[in-house]
Amino acid sequence: MDGIVLVDKPLGWRSHDLVAYARKALKERVGHTGTLDPLATGLLILCVGEARKVAKFLMGYDKSYEGTIIIGMKTDTMDLEGRIVERGSIPDLSEEDIKKLEEVLVGDMEQRPPTISAVRVKGRRLYDLARSGIVVEPPLRRIRVYEFKVRGVDKERIDFTIRCSSGTYVREIAERVGSLLGTVSCLGRLRRTEVGPFSVLDAIKPEDIRDPGRAFRPLDEILEDIQRVEVEDSEVMRRIRNGAEVPFEGADGLVRIFHGGRLEALGVCRGGVLRADRVFNRGL
C-alpha cells in the first residue's frame, strides 16, 4: 500500500496519535506531511509505505484553513489550550476594521513561531523545551498569506478563512488580529480544508482507514506532475539504484525514473547527469 491517505483528523487527536493508529490498522510504516495541533481538525496527509520517502516533496504545498478567533483573550499558547495571561476589550468591528484586517494580513511577512510548537531549535522541539522550563525565542521565518477573509463576526468571535504558505502558524496570525484591533486575541478553532490539490472533502475518518477508497492516492498518481524519464538499460538502472551518477540527456530538474514501466526512483537530472534522490525498494 504505497501512497497517501487523506484523513480528517478529529479534535483532540495529535498528529502522532493518528500516525500510530494508522500503523497499527494498516500494518505498514506511516508518516505525515505536516503537523496539526490537537485543537485543530481537518486534512492530514498520511504517507504509507514507500510514499514516506516523498513526504518532503509534499510538505511545501500551500495550506487553506477555516477557523475562529477569540477577541479579548490572550493565552501563553496563542490558542484555547493555553493559560490565559491577559484580558482585553472587545471592540465593535466596523466594515472599515474588517477591510483593514483583510488587507494588512495578506502578503509576505515575517513570523515568529509560537514558543510552544513543533519547531526544532538546536535539535529539540520547542514544546519539549517549554515542558522542561526552558524558554527559547524561535528565529523569525518568512511566510506568505495569499488570502485572509472575515466570514462573520459575533461579539468576541471572528470567523475567518485563510490560504497561506507552508510553515505558517495560524495561531500567530490570530494573535496578530488582536494587536491590529488595539486589544488581545487568540485562536479558538481551526480546521484545515486543503493542502495543495488535496481537499478534506475527500478525506475519511480514522476508523475507515483500513478501507480508504477514494481517500487513497497511489504514489505515481501524486507525483504525476513531475516529469518522467525511462531508463531502458538494466545495468544503468542498477547503478542509479546504488547511488551512482550516470550520463543522461533529455531532461532537466526533478524527475520520476522508470524502468520496465515501473517507478523505481525520484531523481535529479542536471547538466546531462542523472542521480537518484529517493529509491523505492519495492519497485512500484
C-alpha positions in Angstrom: 0.0 0.0 0.0 2.4 2.7 -1.3 0.7 6.1 -1.5 -1.0 8.7 0.6 -4.3 8.5 2.6 -6.3 11.7 3.2 -7.6 11.6 6.8 -9.9 14.1 8.6 -8.2 14.5 12.0 -10.6 14.6 14.9 -10.5 17.2 17.6 -8.1 16.3 20.4 -6.0 13.9 18.5 -2.3 14.6 18.0 -0.9 14.1 14.5 1.4 11.4 16.2 -1.7 9.6 17.5 -3.2 9.4 14.0 0.1 8.1 12.6 0.3 5.4 15.4 -3.3 4.4 14.8 -2.7 4.1 11.0 0.4 2.0 11.5 -1.5 -0.5 13.7 -4.5 -0.6 11.3 -2.5 -0.9 8.1 0.5 -2.9 9.4 2.6 -0.5 7.3 5.2 2.2 8.0 3.4 5.5 8.1 4.4 9.2 8.2 2.7 12.5 7.7 3.4 15.7 5.8 2.6 18.4 8.3 1.6 18.5 12.0 -1.8 19.7 13.1 -2.2 20.9 16.7 -4.6 18.8 19.0 -7.0 21.8 18.9 -7.1 21.7 15.1 -9.2 19.3 12.9 -9.2 18.6 9.2 -6.9 17.3 6.5 -3.9 15.4 7.5 -2.0 13.6 4.7 -0.6 10.2 5.7 2.3 8.7 3.7 2.1 5.0 3.7 4.9 2.5 2.8 7.3 3.8 0.2 5.4 7.1 0.0 7.2 8.2 3.2 10.2 8.8 1.0 8.4 11.6 -0.9 6.9 13.4 2.2 9.4 16.3 1.8 8.1 16.9 -1.7 4.5 17.2 -0.4 5.3 19.4 2.6 5.8 22.5 0.6 2.2 22.8 -0.6 0.2 25.9 0.4 -2.5 25.3 3.0 -6.1 26.5 3.5 -7.9 26.8 6.8 -11.2 28.0 8.3 -11.4 29.0 12.0 -12.5 31.3 14.7 -10.5 34.0 16.6 -11.5 34.9 20.1 -11.1 38.7 20.8 -10.3 40.0 24.3 -8.3 37.0 25.5 -4.6 36.2 25.2 -3.0 32.9 26.2 0.5 31.6 26.5 0.0 29.2 23.6 -1.9 31.6 21.3 -5.0 29.3 21.4 -7.6 28.0 23.8 -5.3 25.1 25.0 -3.1 27.6 26.9 -3.3 29.6 30.1 -5.0 33.0 30.0 -2.3 35.6 30.5 -4.2 38.8 29.6 -7.8 40.1 29.1 -8.6 43.0 26.8 -11.5 45.0 25.4 -13.9 43.6 22.8 -14.4 46.4 20.2 -17.4 46.8 17.9 -15.9 46.0 14.4 -16.8 48.3 11.6 -16.6 47.4 7.9 -13.5 49.5 7.8 -11.9 47.4 10.6 -12.7 44.2 8.7 -11.3 45.6 5.4 -8.1 46.7 7.2 -7.6 43.2 8.6 -8.2 41.6 5.1 -5.6 44.0 3.6 -2.9 44.1 6.3 -2.8 40.3 6.9 -2.2 39.5 3.2 1.3 39.3 1.6 4.9 38.4 2.5 5.7 38.8 6.2 8.0 37.7 9.0 6.6 35.4 11.6 8.0 34.1 14.9 6.6 30.6 15.6 4.9 30.0 19.0 7.3 29.1 21.8 5.1 26.0 22.3 5.2 24.4 18.9 6.9 21.5 17.0 9.6 23.8 15.6 13.1 22.4 16.3 15.8 24.7 17.9 19.2 23.0 18.2 17.7 19.6 17.6 14.9 19.9 20.2 11.2 20.6 19.8 10.1 23.9 21.3 7.3 22.3 23.2 9.8 19.8 24.8 12.0 22.7 25.9 8.9 24.5 27.3 7.9 21.5 29.3 11.5 21.4 30.8 11.1 25.1 31.8 13.4 26.3 29.1 12.0 29.3 27.2 13.7 29.8 23.8 12.8 32.6 21.4 12.5 30.9 18.0 14.0 32.6 14.9 11.9 34.6 12.5 10.8 33.0 9.3 9.4 34.3 6.1 5.8 33.3 5.3 3.2 34.4 2.8 -0.6 34.8 3.3 -2.4 34.7 -0.1 -5.8 35.4 1.3 -7.4 36.3 4.6 -11.2 36.7 4.7 -13.5 37.6 7.6 -16.6 35.4 7.2 -18.6 36.5 10.2 -18.4 38.5 13.5 -20.4 37.7 16.6 -19.4 39.7 19.7 -16.0 38.4 20.6 -15.8 35.8 17.8 -14.4 36.4 14.3 -14.9 33.6 11.8 -12.3 33.6 9.0 -10.7 31.7 6.2 -7.0 31.8 5.2 -4.8 30.5 2.5 -1.1 30.6 3.3 2.3 29.2 2.6 3.6 26.0 4.2 5.1 26.6 7.7 2.6 29.4 8.6 1.3 29.3 12.2 -2.3 30.5 12.1 -2.2 30.8 15.9 0.3 33.7 15.4 -2.0 35.3 12.8 -4.9 35.0 15.2 -2.9 36.8 18.0 -1.8 39.5 15.5 -5.5 40.3 14.8 -6.0 41.5 18.3 -2.9 43.8 18.1 -4.3 45.3 14.9 -7.6 46.0 16.7 -6.0 47.5 19.7 -6.7 44.6 22.1 -5.7 40.9 22.5 -6.9 37.7 20.9 -6.2 34.0 20.4 -7.2 31.2 18.2 -10.4 29.5 19.2 -11.0 27.0 16.4 -9.1 25.8 13.4 -9.8 23.4 10.6 -7.5 22.6 7.7 -9.5 22.3 4.5 -6.9 22.0 1.8 -3.3 21.0 1.3 -2.2 21.9 -2.3 -4.5 20.0 -4.6 -5.9 17.8 -1.8 -9.2 18.6 -0.1 -10.7 17.5 3.2 -13.9 16.7 1.3 -12.1 13.6 0.0 -10.8 12.6 3.4 -12.0 9.8 5.6 -12.4 9.3 9.4 -9.6 7.4 11.2 -11.9 4.3 11.7 -12.2 3.9 8.0 -8.5 3.8 7.3 -8.4 0.1 6.6 -10.5 0.6 3.5 -9.7 4.2 2.4 -11.3 4.0 -1.0 -11.4 7.5 -2.6 -9.1 8.8 0.1 -6.1 6.8 -1.2 -3.8 8.1 -3.9 -1.1 5.7 -5.3 2.4 7.0 -5.3 2.7 7.5 -9.0 -0.5 9.5 -9.2 0.5 12.0 -6.5 3.8 12.6 -8.4 2.3 12.8 -11.9 3.2 16.5 -12.2 6.9 15.6 -12.1 8.5 14.8 -15.5 9.0 11.2 -16.3 12.2 9.6 -17.7 12.6 5.9 -18.8 15.9 4.1 -18.2 16.0 1.2 -20.5 19.3 -0.4 -19.6 19.1 -2.7 -16.6 22.8 -2.2 -15.7 22.3 1.6 -15.7 19.3 1.3 -13.6 21.2 -0.9 -11.1 23.9 1.8 -10.9 21.3 4.5 -10.3 19.7 2.5 -7.5 23.1 2.1 -5.9 23.6 5.9 -5.8 25.8 6.4 -8.9 25.6 9.4 -11.2 25.0 8.4 -14.8 25.0 10.3 -18.1 21.5 11.1 -19.2 20.2 13.6 -21.8 16.7 14.9 -22.5 15.6 16.0 -19.0 16.4 18.8 -16.5 15.3 19.1 -12.9 13.3 16.8 -10.7 12.3 13.6 -12.5 10.5 10.3 -11.9 12.8 7.4 -13.0 11.1 4.4 -14.6 12.5 1.1 -15.7 10.4 -1.5 -17.5 7.3 0.5 -16.9 7.8 0.6 -13.1 8.5 3.7 -11.0 12.0 3.0 -9.5 13.1 6.3 -8.0 12.9 10.1 -7.8 16.0 11.8 -9.0 17.5 15.0 -10.3 18.9 15.5 -13.8 21.4 18.4 -14.2 23.9 19.1 -17.0 23.4 15.7 -18.6 23.9 13.8 -15.4 21.1 11.8 -13.6 21.2 10.9 -9.9 18.6 9.2 -7.7 17.4 11.2 -4.7 14.8 8.6 -3.4 14.8 5.0 -4.4 11.7 2.9 -4.0 12.7 -0.5 -2.7 9.6 -2.3 -3.9 9.8 -1.1 -7.5 6.4 0.4 -7.9 
